[in-house]
């Protein structure tokens, strides 16, 4: 939010719009606070007062850090020395949707989500606006949304898989029909040559029969058939292998066992997931593998972790597609590596895509955060990834990025799961 | 020789198609490109009759390629053969493609489809018509509602609800379909139905025909005022001929084809009205002056008739062969041998009888004169049925109140 110092409005009009804005803000059910550079509350909406369980007037002048604590997950508070608002005020940066809580006077806390936007005047931070939403309500709806997103992801995946199966099926069918025709042609030729042999046995003149045979063989293109048939067989086998591979990968994905934690070969799981979403990346990028084959078995929810890999690789492909779309014919690269690091298995997925601006890098794991145009993503992919990696596996997921160069997602899974010990 | 260009980024798909179509070599010259740019280069250096393209390819996709081909040479028949068959892909493709085929497509059926398109070129063997169609800026693509319905109906166990759902997605078309149901079945219990009832009572195939016709009539804009021609009157006439043709062949799948052919039998006139209005005006003027049959005048002035033009258009849209033949031959049914009481006969007789009745009931001069081919009717052996048909059709046109 920027207010130019030389605002053209007259003071009166300004006052009027301030009154209107205040009226609008007071009607919001979500809470809104404004603070000065010292972190003291200068404005509070009635929604904020309701959430804080206090009178509006009591909020004004209070230090926001006494009221608001940053934190994660189910409303648990972070340590007292984290002072999110003051910290962020100094940096003058936006804070995307974060989890936190209001500390109430009785010592209890109210989980909520907040976002902070600095207010600047001529490049100087003169305060901040903090918006709140009730965390309990949001959390419930998050579960619904994540489920919806999973279904959406599956639907897209299904369309991609259909394409991956339809293409080889097309050429397998064409080849089999070709081989059927070719077999007929060759059978006719065989019959003709048998006729010649019979004539030879009977001592009949062969010249005409041989000439006829030669004409028939030339018309059938028997030389071409001799090279085309083995190629058709080879490509048919290759096509069936491709179909088998994707169906098998999908089976592993959806197998009931995949919904429980088990020790898995992480390299294999990742290879499978990347094969399943091949349709997303094959048109824009090549995948390079740098897998650590010494990696021990990793405790893993196979189904969900595969979905995480699909989401990350799909994002990588989209970032590359945005970058190469301007220069036809160019392709990007996705490098997938695994590494055994003491008690951890580390997976890195690097792309040569558009990259993420530094000020957004903190937000990419937030629900709804997306830079993709409508219809290409709902901003749930990485939020699910974080929840699966951090909450279900006790691992970490982080990102490194450079604008114009690309992004690397780093997923670390513990080799010994705390839950299972 | 027919020249075919296949475009697919997957080398194995190209290899297999090349092998499959190898034995058609004397009649078909096949060329294969690995993508849009290569295909456009091929098109620049030589002429093609048919292009079959994959949809999803790196760089330029199939829809983009076909739209460029349409702009360069509209007479090329454009077909998509796509591994993606989700609704979005179909919709994107049908904007520019004449036909949408979903992978995996049966190889014999692919050959048959290409054969049919080649056959159409023979239908238009006379140079004049090829020039006319080639000169048409761009033939309209298959109406999308029809494409969606065909796609849905190709799935086994399609439910009534799913079909109604598709119709309702396009409210304008849906109401046009209903309007046609009501006027075609005016005087019956069907003249007040809603869309669910219409689909349930008339069946999927009739609804499909109506959706196609609604799309066709919506797609063609009459460019100029043409004396003796109005789109509204054409649509009414089409509906009556459809009912008449259905009545003539009786029940079953043949009746569905006859209905569709009846609905679309004069679509060639719409092509002329929107693309060559002066030519059509000249033809209709001549017919009015000389009282000679319309097809004769058309052949004299244009070199071919609206029947052949319509048949050609429906053919490259991939409509059933029986419908295409019936439309192409509705003024010259004897070309379709041996004579039998199929949709060709039904549309020919239906059209002639409806024209007769329209002439009797209307004070304004009906320019298009369709006369019944007496010897053809005799060959069919249905002379004795004519008067009963005439009566029944009369009831359709002016239902007893």
Boltz contact constraints between the chains, C-beta under 6 A:
constraints:
  - contact:
      token1: [A, 159]
      token2: [B, 86]
      max_distance: 6.0
  - contact:
      token1: [A, 163]
      token2: [B, 83]
      max_distance: 6.0
  - contact:
      token1: [A, 163]
      token2: [B, 84]
      max_distance: 6.0
  - contact:
      token1: [A, 166]
      token2: [B, 83]
      max_distance: 6.0
  - contact:
      token1: [A, 166]
      token2: [B, 103]
      max_distance: 6.0
  - contact:
      token1: [A, 166]
      token2: [B, 104]
      max_distance: 6.0
  - contact:
      token1: [A, 167]
      token2: [B, 10]
      max_distance: 6.0
  - contact:
      token1: [A, 167]
      token2: [B, 83]
      max_distance: 6.0
  - contact:
      token1: [A, 169]
      token2: [B, 104]
      max_distance: 6.0
  - contact:
      token1: [A, 170]
      token2: [B, 13]
      max_distance: 6.0
  - contact:
      token1: [A, 170]
      token2: [B, 103]
      max_distance: 6.0
  - contact:
      token1: [A, 170]
      token2: [B, 104]
      max_distance: 6.0
  - contact:
      token1: [A, 171]
      token2: [B, 12]
      max_distance: 6.0
  - contact:
      token1: [A, 171]
      token2: [B, 13]
      max_distance: 6.0
  - contact:
      token1: [A, 171]
      token2: [B, 16]
      max_distance: 6.0
  - contact:
      token1: [A, 173]
      token2: [B, 104]
      max_distance: 6.0
  - contact:
      token1: [A, 173]
      token2: [B, 107]
      max_distance: 6.0
  - contact:
      token1: [A, 174]
      token2: [B, 16]
      max_distance: 6.0
  - contact:
      token1: [A, 174]
      token2: [B, 17]
      max_distance: 6.0
  - contact:
      token1: [A, 174]
      token2: [B, 20]
      max_distance: 6.0
  - contact:
      token1: [A, 174]
      token2: [B, 107]
      max_distance: 6.0
  - contact:
      token1: [A, 175]
      token2: [B, 16]
      max_distance: 6.0
  - contact:
      token1: [A, 177]
      token2: [B, 20]
      max_distance: 6.0
  - contact:
      token1: [A, 177]
      token2: [B, 107]
      max_distance: 6.0
  - contact:
      token1: [A, 178]
      token2: [B, 19]
      max_distance: 6.0
  - contact:
      token1: [A, 178]
      token2: [B, 20]
      max_distance: 6.0
  - contact:
      token1: [A, 228]
      token2: [B, 19]
      max_distance: 6.0
  - contact:
      token1: [A, 232]
      token2: [B, 19]
      max_distance: 6.0
  - contact:
      token1: [A, 235]
      token2: [B, 12]
      max_distance: 6.0
  - contact:
      token1: [A, 283]
      token2: [B, 58]
      max_distance: 6.0
  - contact:
      token1: [A, 328]
      token2: [B, 59]
      max_distance: 6.0
  - contact:
      token1: [A, 329]
      token2: [B, 59]
      max_distance: 6.0
